[in-house]
Amino acid sequence: MIVRFTLVLLAVLFAASAPARAAPERLTIVGVDAQPTMQPLLDALQADMPHTKGQYRQARPSQIISRLLAGVDDADPIDVLVLPTPDLAVYLANEGSVSRHGASAIKHRPQQQAHWRSEVFSIGYDPAVFVVRKGALAPSDVPRTRTELARTLEQNRARLLRRVGLVNIGIDDVSYAFASQEALRSPLFWRISRAVGASQARIFDSNEELLQAMAEGHIDIGYNVPLSAVRKWMRKTASIEMVIPEDYVLALPWTALIPEKARNRSTAGDVVDFLLSDRADRALEQVGLTRSRDLDTMKNVQFIELGPELLVYLDAVKRSRFLDTWFQLVIQD
């Protein structure tokens, strides 16, 4: 009886002295894309960090920017922010709304910039490509460069009337980033814009709408469409052909950052490290991003680098003038 009492007492004392199992750490990841698009990445993150209870929220860029600039610190702050455009991320960092992080898992080739000031991190690239509806053009007529695209539009105006698609760069941030960066690199951007306008192009609010219209046979050519969106639609339909430009490929970095008001910067830092590591490769590819080995197969890749230069076309006056010129060219009566 005494032995049994002693064993029970020891069991009680051991249970009292044993550390309680820590509750999962809460983590809020916010992004621009819908959760189904991001789910492969969220699943991989959960598997890599099982003691973290993560949740994902979608928000518009304007909501994210205004909230972080206001320094909002409510009961559910943003721990990690993932943005498909680098200019907004650099803007937030430049305004002092981002925490520094000494990433331990930076993975990149020398020509690819992995971070800016240890505040904004490039987790993968989304190249801009052309899309053509299969069968709409003879194989020899499919444009492979920007010069060929401009010539195709100019020489086939009647044939392509209302059959060219563009995304409204005044609405879509990714399309605006591609347009502004291409305008800096080549005067062909404005020649193509003029030719697109002459063809009375259909203007869409998003790349999803453009690709859906192509899948349904309403348009034949699309320009500067992010590869991530094209790959998703190519899994749904065989009617879309992707063309990787042979003159040069603009590669837009997706970025991750830790806001200054993050609940747990240490855990958020672990998430950033994961996103930069080999362990995230497969998940990021499922989301649609392109990592080093895929970029090696493309010719003349021009990486859009992180830095204050990206702020030029965020200036209200500069942006307004750029959009005015673009709309005058692409929307012709």
N, C-alpha and C positions, 0 to 999 in steps of 0.2 A: 504493500500500500504506500509505504514511504517512497519506494523507488518510483512508482507511478506518479505520485505527486511531484517528485523532483523533476521527472521528465517533462510533465506538463508545464511546470514553472520555467524550466529552461527554454521550452518552446515559446512561451509568452515573452520572456525576456529577449530572445533572439528576434522575434517578430517586431518587438518595440524598438530594438536597436538597429534593425536593418533599414537602410535608406529606402524611402518611398519611391516607387517607380515614377519617374518624371513624366508629367503630362506632355503630349506632343506640342512642340512649339508652333504657334500660329504664324502663318506667313501669307501675305497678300501680294499676288502678282497682278499687275494691271497692264493691259495691252490694247492695241487698236483693233486687232483681228478678233473674229468671233471665236468662242470657245471650241467648237468642233475643229477649226483649223489648227488651234494650238494644242489640242488634246494629246497628240503623240508626245509632245515635249513635256506636258504636265505629267503624263503617265511615267515617262522616263525619269523625271525629276523625283517623283514620289518613290519609285523603286530605288533610286540612288540615295535618297534621304528619307528613309521610312519613319524616322522619329519627328518629321516635320509635317504638320497638318496644313497643307497649302490650299489656297482657294484662288480662283482666277476671276477677274472682272474685266469686262470690255468697256471702254470709254472712248469718247471722241477726243481727238487731240486738243481741241480748244478747251474741253473740260479739264483735261489733265494739266495743261499749261496754267490755266487760271488758278486751279487748286494749289499747285505746287508753288507758284509765285506768291500766292497769298499766305503761304506758310501754314496751311491748315493742318492741325494736329488733333484729329478727332479720335473716336474709339477704334477706328479701323483704318489706320494710315496705310499708304502704299509702301511696301517693303522693297519690291523690285519692279522697275518699269521697263517694258520691252517696246521699242518703237521701230516701225519699218522705214523711217526716214531719219537720217543723221542730223539734219539741220536743227530740228526741234530739240534733240538731245543736247547738242552743243549750246543751243540757246539757253536751256535750263542750267547747264553747267556754268555758262558765262554769267548768269544772274545769281550764282551762289546758292542754287537750290539742290545741289547734288553733293553727296558725300564721297570722299576719296576712298579708294580701296586698292590695296597692294595685291593684285591678283596673283595667285600662285600657279595658275594653270594656263598661262597665255600660250596659245598654239597658233602660229602663223608663219608664213614665209616672209622673207625680208621685204618683198615688194608690197606686202599687205600690212596696213597699219592696224594694230590690235587694240590700241586705246588712245585716248587723248587725256593727258594730265591725270591719268589713273582715276578718271571720273566717268568717262563715256567709253564703253567697250564694244567692239565690233564682234558679233557672234556668228556672222555668216553674211553671204552676199546674195543679192537678188538682181541678176542681170536683166537688161532691157533687150527684148527681141522683137522681130516682126512675126505676125501671124497671117496665114493665107488659108482661105477655105479650099480644101482639096478639090481639084477639078475645075476651079474657077479660072485658072491660068494654065497655059501650056507649061510643062516643066522648064523649058528654055526661057520662058518669060517671067518666072518667079524671081523677084528682085533679091539679090544677095548682099548688096551694099546700099548705102544711102544715095549714092549717085544713081544707081540703077532704080531705086525706089522713086526718086524724083522724076527720072525719065519715063518710067512706067506710068506714073500719074499724069504727066504732061502729055504723053503721046496717046493715051487711052481715055481721054476725058469723057467722051460720050459712052464708052463701054463701061466705065467705072462710076458713072453718075449715080450718086446716092448709095454706092457700094463700098465706100471707105469708112472706117470707123475710127474715132478718136475719143479719148476720155477728157472730160472737162477739167483742165488743169487748175481752174479757179476753185474747184470743189475737192478734187482728189490730191492729197499731199504727195503721194508717191509719184503720180504723173507730173505734178509741178516740179518735183525735185529732178526727175529725168529731163524735163523740158529745159529748165534753167541751166542745168549742167551741160546739156548738149549745145545750147545756144552759146555758151562760153567756149566751146571746143571747135565748133564748125559753123560756117555760114550756110551750110546745107540745111540746117534746121529751119531757117526762114524760107528757103526755097521750097522745101517739102511742105511747110505750113501753107504757103501760097498755093501750091499745087493741090493740096488737100482741100483748101477752100474752094478752088475752082471746080473740084469734083462734087461740091455740095455734100460734104461728109456728114455722116450722122454723128452727133455728139452725145456721149453717154456719161452718166454720173459716176460710173465705176468700171473697173476692168472686168468684173464679174458680168455686168450687163453687156459689155462689148462682146465678150466671149460667148455668152448665151445667144446673142443676136447672130454671131457667126455660126454657131452650132445649128441654129434654126434656119440658116440659109439667107439671112437678110443682108449681110455684108460679106465682102470678099477679102479685104485687106485691113489689118490693124497695125499700128505703129507704136513703138516704145511701150510694149506690154510687159509687165514683170514676169519673169520666167516661173516664179512660184505659182501665179495664177494660171498660166498656160498649162503647166504640168497637171494641175488639178483637173482642168477641163479635158485634157487629152486622155485621162483615165475614164472619163465619162462618155466621150464620143471619139469616133475615128475621122470626123469631118474636118478637124483642125490640123493644119501643118505648121510647125514651128520653124522659123528661119533665124539662125544665129548670124548676125551681121558679120561679114568678113572684113570690113574696113576697120571697125573697132567695136568693142562691146563695153557699154557703160555698166559698171557693177556697183550697185547701191548697197551700202552696208546696213543691215539691221543692227540696232544697238540695244544694249542693256545698261541700266544705271541704278544706283541706290540713292533714293531721295534723302535729303538732309533730315527729314522727319521720320525716317524708317523706324519701325518698332524695335527691330533687332538687327543691327548692322552686321553683327558677326554671322548670323545665319543667312542674311541676305548676301553677304560676301561669299558664303559657301555656294549659293545658287549661281552667282556670277562665275565662280571658278568652275562649276559643273558645265555651264553653258560654253565655256571656252575650251573645255577638255575633249579628248577623244571620245569619252563616254557619251557625249551628247550628239556625236556625228549622225548616227542613224535617225534619231528623233528629229533633228534639225532638217535632215534631208526629207523626212516625211512631211514636215511643215512646208517644205518647198525651197528651203535655202540651199545655197551652193557653197561647198567647202573647197579647200585647196585642190584636191585631186580632180574635181570636176572642172574647176577654172583652168587647170593646166591644159585641158583639151580645147579650149577656146582661143582664137587668135586675137592678138592685140587687145587684151583686156585693159581697160582704164578704170582703176579703182578710184571711186570718189572718196577722198581722204577726209578724215575728221579734223576739224580745226575752225578757227574764226572766219575763214573764207566762206564757209557755208552760210554765214549770217547775212551776206550781201543781199541775197534775194529774199530775205525775210524782212528787210527794211520796207516799211509801208509804201514809201514813195516809189522805190525801185520795183517792188512787186506790182503796184498799180500800173506803172508804165509798161512793164513786161506783159501783163495780162491784157492791157488795152491793145497793144500791138498784135498780140496773138489772136485775140478775138476779131480784130479788123481783117486779119488774113484768112482765118479759117471759117468765118461766118460771112459769106458773101451773098448778097441778094441776086 
